[in-house]
Amino acid sequence: MKAALSPKVLTPELVCMLFLTAAVAHADLLPASNEGKVAQSVRGYSYGPTNGLPNARPGAFTQALRNQAQKESLTVDSMKNDWEQVSPSEQPSVTAIDVLLEPDATMLEHAATNNARLLTVFPKGFALDETHRPHITLVQRFVRTADLDQVYAAVYKVLASANVNAMKLEAYKYYYTPASGVGLAGIVARPTPELLKLQQQVIAAVTPFTVQTGPITAFTSPHEDSSFDAMLIDYVSTFVPKQSGEHFSPHVSTGVATREYLDKMLAEPFEPFTFSPAGAAVYQLGPFGSAVKKLKEWDLKH
């Protein structure tokens, strides 16, 4: 990444840097493969020991307290299970989405193998799991939240007519996007005419429901550093045309490692393989441009 890069301009390299910063920071706190699950379990410790939940020193809710509440006809709400009812969040008017393809078992196997290899040499990286699903992004856009159902219908119409699961894509090399001393690695597929056409059709289908830009509330959550918010907003706002058409580079991210290690990996012979899309989905984007919250999915194998 060039030192002269404006802090308000988000490039793929800067997205990578932000993503890696978050991944490494989280890895210092939680096992990379179970961040969400561990966070949930730790959070759950403040709800016991009543109802068989673990006892916790801070914020413990004892059976005696529950008995007293029941005796006084008080309603007890669980901040774990009843939060949305107790304090429902206001739905944002704009949602940042990622329309993506989910690869078949062949690509998943190769991605998992490479991910395991990278974690061996760089344990602070991320594991491929529910929060890091292997995928190929077709487009990222801001859309009106009220139109999401129409977005799903429009995207599905394109997918159904394109016979996507019959596509044969060739994975032909590794790549990585550098950021400081590390890089975000992945497997690159050749952008076939069919895939490029699909991307353009999806973009056209979503366009009637898009807005040029959106607030950070369009994402699942903001960054701790608000300066990153503007960068991510700009990246999604300009995904079309900067990451589409002739600039489209279909790939599946597989992990993180040092640039020194990745340079050696890229120098190794790569045996090309063929794979196909098995599914498609629409995700809401989260911090650092990750596909975080699944909004809609389709099985394309039938």
N, C-alpha and C positions, 0 to 999 in steps of 0.2 A: 504494500500500500504506500502510495507516495506521501511524503511528509507534507506536501503542499495542498493536500486534499482539504476542501472546505468542510468544516464541521457540520454544515447543513446539507451536504450532498451525500446521499447513501448509495454506495456502489456495492456490487456483489462481494468485493473484498472486505468492505467495511461491515456488511451484514455478517460475513463470516467471523470477523474479529469480535463483534458484539456477541454472536452466538457462542463462540469459544470462550469468551470471558465469562459468560453465564454458566456454561457447562463446567468449566474448571472450578469456578467459585462454588457451585452446588456440590461438586464432587468432594470438596473439602469438608462438607457437612454431612452428606448422605451418600450411601452406596448408589452409584450411577444408575444401576438397573432398577432401583426400587425407590427413587426419590419420592414420588407421589404417595406410594403405599406407606413408606416410613413416616412421611410427614403426617399422613392421616392417622396412623397408629399412635404417634406421639401426641398429636392433638387430642386423641380420644382419651388419653390418660387423665385428663382433667374432669372427666365425667363420672368417675367412680368414687367410692366402691359400690354405690347403689346399683341395682339391676345387674349385678355380676360383673361390672366393669372394673378395670384395674384401679387400685388405690393410688392416689397421687397426693403429694404434700401440698403443692400450690393449687388452690381452687378446688379442693376435694369436696364432693357432694356426697355426704354420708347418708346411710339409710335412716339415721335419726332425723336428719333434716327433711328427707322425703316424708317420713311419718308425720312430722310436725306440719308440713305443708298440707298433707291430706287431711289432718285433723282440723285444720283451719280453713278447709275448702279452697285452698289455693291451687291454681293450675301451674304445673311445672313443665316448662318447655326445654327440650334438649337443643343446645346450641349446635350440636352435631347433626341431628336428624330433622329438626324443625326450623332451621335458620331461615329458609326461604319463606316459610309462612310467618315467622316472627318479624323478619325484616326483609321483605321481598325487594330485590334490586330492580330499579327502574330500567326497562329495556331501552337500549340506545336506539336512536333513529337511523343510524348508519352502522353497518357491519362490515368488517374487513374479512374477505373470504379468500380461500385457496381452493380452486377447482383442480383436482389431481387424479392421476391414475395409480391404481395399486397393482403391482406386478404379480406374476404367477409364481408358482413354487420354485421354478428354475432360478429366477432372479433372487427370490428370497433366500434360497440356499447360498448362492454366491455372496449376497450381501451379508448374511450372517457369518459366513466363513471369514470374510474380510474384516467385519466388525470385531470378531473374536481375536483375530490377529492384531488389530490395532489396540485393543484393550490390553493385550499382553504387554505391549511396549509402552503404552500410555494409559494407565489405569484411571486417570482423571478424566478420560473421555466419556462419551455416552454409550450406553448399550441400546440396541434396537429393541424397543418394547412399545407399549401402548402410547407412550408420550413421544416416541421417535419411530413412527411407522415408516418403513421403506416406501417411497412413492416418487412419482414423477409429476412435478407441478406443471400444469398447463397454463394457468393464469391466476394472478392475484388482482383483486379489484375491491373497491368500495361499492357496496350496494345498499339500497334502502331496506332497512330491516323489515318493513311492512310488506316488501315485495319478495321476501325469501322464498315463499312457496312457488311464486311464479318463476323465480330463478331456477329452482329445482326442476320444475316442469320443462323449462326451456332447455336446460342442460341435458336432461334425460332424453328429450326429443332428438337432440343431436347425437347422443350416444347410441340410441336405439337404431338410428338410420345409418350410422357409420360402421356397424359390425365391428366394434373395437376389439373384441377378444380374438378376432381372426387376424389381427395385425401381427406381423412378424418383425420384431425389432432386434437389431444386432448390437449387443454390448461389445465394444471393441477396445476399450482402454480404461485405465484408472486416471483419475485427475485429482488435484487438490487446489483449493483456494487458499493462498497464504495469508497469514495474519501474525505479525511479529515472528516468534520463533516456532509457531505451530501452524497446522493447516487443517482445513476441513476436507476430508477425502471422500471419494465416491467412484461410482462406475458410470461411464458415459455411454449413451446409446446414440446411434446414428439417427439424425432427424430425417426420416423418410418423408416422401411427398404426402403420404397418407396421414402421418402424424402432424405435419405442418398444416395440412388442410383441416384436421380435427381441431388444432389449436385455434385457427382463425374462425372456424364455425362456432366454437365455444365462446370466443371473445364476442362474436357478433350476437350470439344468443343472449349473453349477459348484458350487453351494452345498453339496452333500453331501461335497465334497472340500476345502472351505475350512476354514481356521482363522481365528480372529478377528484375530490379528496374527502377526508373525514377526520374527526377528532380521535384522540387516543382512546376514548371510550368505545370506539368501534372494535377494539381488540379485546381479548379476554382480560387483560390487565395492563397497566402502564409499567414502565421501567422504573427502577429505583432512581436512576439518573434521568431527569426529565429531558436532558439534551438529546438522549437517544430516541425519545418519542418523535421529535420532529424528523429525525433521520429516517425512521421506519415509515412514517406517514408519507414522506417524499418518495421512498422506494416503491411502496404500493401504488401511489398516485401515478408513477411513471413506468410501472411494469410494462404497460402497453404505451409506447412501442419499444422501450429499451431492452426488454427481455423476451420479446416476441418476434415472430417472423424470421428474418435472416439472423437475428440475434439469439434465437432460441437454441438452448443447449440442453436437451433432455438428459437427465442424470438421476441417479439414486445415491443419496449421501449415505456413507457407511461408517464414518467415525472420525476420530481426531488422533493426530500423532505429531511428533516433531517434524519440522521441514526436512531435517537431515535424513530421518528415517523414510519419509515419504518420497524424497528424491531417489533413494535407492529402490523403493518399491516401484516407482514409475519406470525405472530403468530395466526392470525385470520383464521378460517376455509375457505378454498377456494373450491367453488363448480365448479368442472370441467365442461367444455363445449366443444363441437365439432364445428370445423369451417373448411373452405376450402379456398385454394387460389382462388382469383377471377381474378387476373391479374398478370402480370410480367412486369418488366422494367429494363432498364439499365440507371444508373445515373452516372454522373461525380461526383467524390468525391470532397468535399471542405475542408476547415479548420476543424480540430478536427475530421476528418473522417466522416463527415455528408454527406448523399446523397443529394446533392444540386441542380444539374442541370440535368433535365430529358433529356436523349438523345434519348431513344426509349421505347415504351411501347406496350403491347399486352393485349387485352381483352381475357381472357381464359374462359369466361362463355359460349361461343358458340362453 
